[in-house]
Amino acid sequence: MNPFSNQIKDVFPDTVSIGKARNSALEQLSETEFPSPQQEIWKYSKIFNLDLESLNPSFNSPDDKKTEPSFLDIKDSGLISINDGWLGNPKSGDFLDSSQGYLGSLANMGNELSHIEENFDKPKDFFDCLNRAYNPETLVIHVPDGVRHESPIYIKIQSVTSGLVACPRIVVNLGENSEVKIVEHHLSGNAVSLSVPVLDVHVGQNSRLKHCVIQDLGEETWQVSKQNFELEKNSYVEMFTAAFGGDYARSEIRCNLKGRGSEAYSAAAYFGTKEQTLDFRTFQKHEAPDTTSKLLFKGALDEDSRSIYSGLIKVLPEAIRTKAQQTNRNIKLSENAWAESVPNLEIETNDVVCNHASTVSGIDEEQLFYLESKGVETSVAERLIIAGFFDEVISKVFDSLLVEEATSILTKALQNRSESRDIQ
């Protein structure tokens, strides 16, 4: 029996329907095994080193505790805080106007929007059940038919309290012909904790979503993140993830292209240092004709860090004329760094254009030689090459604040690397 099986308390702001879903998830959790090394989906992972018994659920909002500074704190409006899974006060200007949609707690959503939860799957595995059972408050972002928001919604998600499992959950529902942009910043202090965030997204017909995450967790924080996207006919989604922090940080991204003509574009940039493990699992599932998905993940690994990428493109028999790409590129910056890249295709029809590629290599010697021949110092040349390597994915991100923050973190990491090498 796992240590969370019997720890539900009557402290969450639940409605009757939320309470039933929570109890169902708790029952499923008690019957669900913790991940094992024999499971292909957890291969190469170090999740088995997690001491779950030393952690506790988040039963109290940490309103009186100091939070970490975020690059989003400069926003005067449109910033939402989620601390240890508990919602702060949304500040979003006229977005709270009923004609513009709903932004707030699932418990306060009202019966007229109760159908939103019907768009999403039931919990699949241990961490899905853990989130659904111990998520204090779900943040709902609902954009009605025909509503388009130009300004992004900014969400600051923090693990504040040491020794806790934080289970934030965000539900996004776009009606038909709607549009929204969302930026998440995941952060924590240096205390030991586990974060299990879940994002469930339904994108209606002819709608557009741009979604970005920057993960900059503390060195002793563990994270198992889930992102689930459901795309209807002619919908469009851009996804971007920047991952820099955490002891072990896993990001699982599932994208189901259910409607004809739907498009999904996913990119990621990650940089590992010390003994970090950055773990990515992606699923591009094409269920309808004329769908398109493109994925590009790029990472650099220094010192004793590790990365894992495992991706699957699955094309069902009816998904003719699918176009799908999957690319993972890694640069090893030290002999002890390690990268595993496993792209996969599962094609059940003939009329498709699908491909995948992966590389694990050191810094390009020809590029390095060229810059050195122009009088550029080796350490500077390496920084330029690595920065250029990431530019392909970072420069295309829609939000300038996120681009600036990701670039700043990368620059600092590269400078630290150069300084440590100079000392040696």
N, C-alpha and C positions, 0 to 999 in steps of 0.2 A: 504494500500500500504506500502511495506517495504521501509526503507530509502535508499536502494541501487538501487531502480528500475530505476532511471533516472540520474545516475551519471557517465555514460561512457564519457571519454574524449579521444581525439585523441592523446594519449601520449605513447601508447604501440607499440613496434616494430612488428607490424602485417603484414603478407602477406594477400592477398585477401581471401584465404581459412580460415586463422585463424580469420580474421575479421568477416567473415560470421558466423563461429562457435561461436564467442564471442557475436555477436548480437542476434543469436538464443538463446543462454543461457540467455542473458539479458531479452529477451522477455519471456522465460519460467520462469525466476526468478520473474518477475512482476506478473505472474499468479499463483505462488506457495506459499502456506501458510507456515508460520513459524511453526515449530513443536508444537504440542499441547499435553497436558497431556493425552488426550484420545487415542493417538496413542500407540499401544503396543510396538513399537520399541523404544519409548522414555519414557516408564514407568520407574519410580524410578529416572529419570534424574532431574537435576535442571537447565536445559538449559533455562527454562522459566524465570529465574532470570537474564538472560543476557540482558543488556541494549544496544541493537544493535544501537539504534539511537544516542548514544554518541560516536560511532566509525565512522571512515572514510576509504575509500579504499586507497590503497597504489599506488599513482600516480607518485612518484618520487623515484629513486634509492637512498638509504641512504649512498652513497659512503663516505661522509665526516663525518659520525657519528661513534662513538666508538662502537665496538662490544664486546660481552662477550667472555672470554677465553674458549677454548674447549680442551679436551684431544687430539683432532685430530690435533691441531695446530703444533704439533711436526713433522708432516709429511712434508718432503721436496718436495714430489710430490704426485700426485694422490688425492689432496684435492680440492674440489669444494665448494664455498660458495654461499648460497642463502640467501639474506638479504631482509626482507619484501617482499619476492616473486621474487626479481630481481636477476639475475645471476651475479656472479663475473666472473673472468677469469679462466676457467678450466685449471688445471695444471696436466697433466696425462701422461707425457712422450710419448712413442711411441704409446699409445692408440689412439692418434689422426691420426695416419697413416691410410689412407683410406682402406687398406687391413685388418686392425684390427677392423674397425667399426667406429661409429660416436659418439662423445660426445660433446654436445653443444646445442645451442638454437634451438627450433622447427622452428623458423622463418628463420634460416640459413641452414636448413637441405637439401634443394634441392628437385627437383621433383622426383628424382629416389627413394626417401624414403618416398614419400607422402602416400604410401599405409599403413604405420604403424598405422596411426590413425584409419583405418578401423577395426582394431582388437578390438577396445574398445567400450563399451556401451556409449550411450548418457547419460547426467545427469539425475539422478533419483529423487533427492529430493532437498530441499532448499539449503543445503550446497554444493551439487554437482554443482548446478547452480551458486552459489556464487563464487566458485572457478573458474569455466570455464569462467565466465563473467569478473572477476577481477584479474585473474592470469596474471601478467605482462609478464613473459617469462617462457615457459615450457622447462625444461631440458630433453633432449632425450639421452638415452643410447641405442645404437643399436649394437648388436654383430652379425656379419654375420654367415652364415652356416660354421660349421667346425672350428670356432675360439674359443679358450679357453684361458682365462686370469687367471693367477695364483695370481697376486697381486690384492687386493681388491680396489674398488673405494670408496673413502671416501667423504661424503657430509655433510657439516656443514650448518644447516638450522636455521636461527635466526629471531625472531621478535625483531627488533631494535628500532622502533619508537613508542613512547607512543601514545595511542588513535587510532591506526590503525588496520585494518583487513588485515593480511598478507595471501596471497593465493598461496603458492608455489605448483607447480605441476611437477612431474617427470614421464616420460614415458619410460618404459624399454621394449625392444623388442629383444628376443633371436631367432636367426634362428635355423635351425636344427643342431643337434650335436655340440652345442656351450655351453659355460660355463662362468659364471661371479659371483663375490662376491661383495656385496654392503653393506656399513655401513653408517647409517644416525645418526647424533647427532642433536636433536632438543633442542634449548635453547633460553632464553630470559632474560632480566633484570627484575626488580621488578615493572615496570610501567604496567598499565592496557592496555591490548591488546587482540586481538583474532587471533588465528592462525588456518587456514583451509587448511592443506596440503592434497594433493591427490596424490596417487601413482597408476599408471596403468601399469600392467605387463602382457606381453604375452610371454609364454615360449614354444618355438617350439619343434617339435618332437625330442625325445632322448636328450634333453638339460637339463642343471642343473643350478639352481640358489640358492645361499645362501644370505639371506637378513636379516639385523639386524637393529634395531632402539633402541636408548637410548634416552628417553625423560626426560629432566631435566630442565623444564621451571621454570620461576620465580613464586613467590607466588600469583601474581595477574593476571597472564596470563590464558586465557581460550583457549582450543584447541578442535576442532572437526576434527579428522584425519580419512582419508579413504584410505584403501589399497585394491586393486582389482587385483586378480591373475587369469589368464586364462591358463590352462595347456593342452597341446596337447599330443598326443600318446607317452607313455613311458617317459614323462618328469618327473623331480624331483625338488621339491622346499623345502628348509628349511627356516622357518621364526622365528625370535626371537624379542620380544619386552621387554624392561625394562622401566618401568614407575615410576618416582619418584616425578615429579614436577607438577606445575600448581595449579590453584584454582579448576577449573573443567576441566578434561582432558578425552576426549572420544576417543576411538580407535575402529573403525569399520573395520573388516577384512573379506573380501569375497574371497573365494577360489572355483573356478569352475573347477572341474576335467572333462574336455571335451573329452579327448582322452583315449583310452583303455590303461590300465597299468600305468597311471599317478599316482604319489605319492606326498603327501603334508604333511609336519610335521611342526606344529606350537607350539611355547612355549612362555611363558611370565612370568616375575617376576615383582612384583609391591609392593611398600611400601608406605602407606599413613600416614601422620602426620597432626597435627593441625585440620583444618576443610576442608581438601581436599576431593574431590570426584574423584575417578578413575573409569571410566566407560568403559567396554569392551563389544562389540557385535560381535559375530563371526558367519560365515555362511560357512558350508562345503557342497557344492553341488556336488553330484556324478551323472554325466550324461552318463557315459560309463562303460562297463564291466571291471572287474578286477582292479578297482581303490582302492587306499588306502589313508586314512587321519587319522592322530593322532594329538590330541591337548592336551596340558598340561599347565594350567595357575595356578600359585601359587602367593598368596599375603599375606602380613601382614599389619595389621591396628592398629595404635596407636592413642591415644588421642581421638579427636572427628571426625576422618576421616571416610569416607564411600567408599565402593567399590560396583560395580554392574557388574555382569557377566551374560550375556544372550547369549546362543549359540544354533544354529540349525544345525543338520545334516539332510540333505535332500537327499534321494536316489530315483532317477527316475526309472520307470518300466524297462527300458532297462539296468540299471546299475547292472546287476547280478554279484554275487561274490564280491560285495563291502565289504571292511573291514574299519570300521570307529570307532574311539574312541574320547571321549570328557571328559576331567577331569578338574575340578576346585577345588582347595584346598585353604582355607583361615584360617589364625590364627588371632584371636582378642587379642590384647595386652592390651586393656583397656575396662572397662565396657561401656564406651560411644561410642566405635567404633561400626560400623554397616556394615554388608556385606549381599548382596542379590545375590544368585546364582540360575540361572534358565536354566539348560540344557534341550534341546528338541530334539526329534527324529521325523522325518517324512519319513516313509519307504513305498515305493510303489511297492516293489517286495519281494519275500520270500527268495531267495538264497543269504543271506547277513549275515555278522557278525558285529553287531553294538552294542555299549554300551556307557553309559554316567554315570558320577558320580560327586557328589559335596559334600563338607564338609565345615562347619564353626564351629570352635572350638577354645578353648584357647590353651596355651602351654601344651604339653603332660606332665601330672603330674608324670607319671612313669619315663619318661626320666629325668625330673627335679629332682625327688627324688634320682634316681640312681647317678647322677652327684654330688648332694649335699652329698650323703653318702660317696663319694670318696674325700670329702674335698673341692670341688669346690664351691666358693661363689655363692649365688643365682643369682646375676646380671650377673656374668660370665657364669654360666650354661645356663641362658636364652639366652644370646648372641650366645653361641655355638649351642643350639638347633635351633634357628632361622636361623643361618648361614647354618647349615646342611639341614634345610628345603628347602632353596633356591638352595643349591648346585646341586641338581638333574637337574635343568634347566640351571643354569648359567655356570656350568663347561663344558657343551657340546658345548658351542658357539665356532665357528671356529676362531674368531678373538681375539687374546690375549689382544690387547689394550682395546677392549670393556669389556672383562671379568675383567680386572684390574680396569677399571673405575666403572663398576657396583658393584663390590665387595667393592671398596673404598667408594662409596656412602652409601651402606648398612652398612658398618662398622661404618661410621660416625653417621648415624642415630641411630644405636643401642647404640653407646657410649653416644650420647646426651640423649637418653632415660634413660640409667643407671645413668647419672649424675643428671638429673632432679629428678629422684626418690630418689637419695641419699640426695638431698637438702630438699625434702619433709620429 
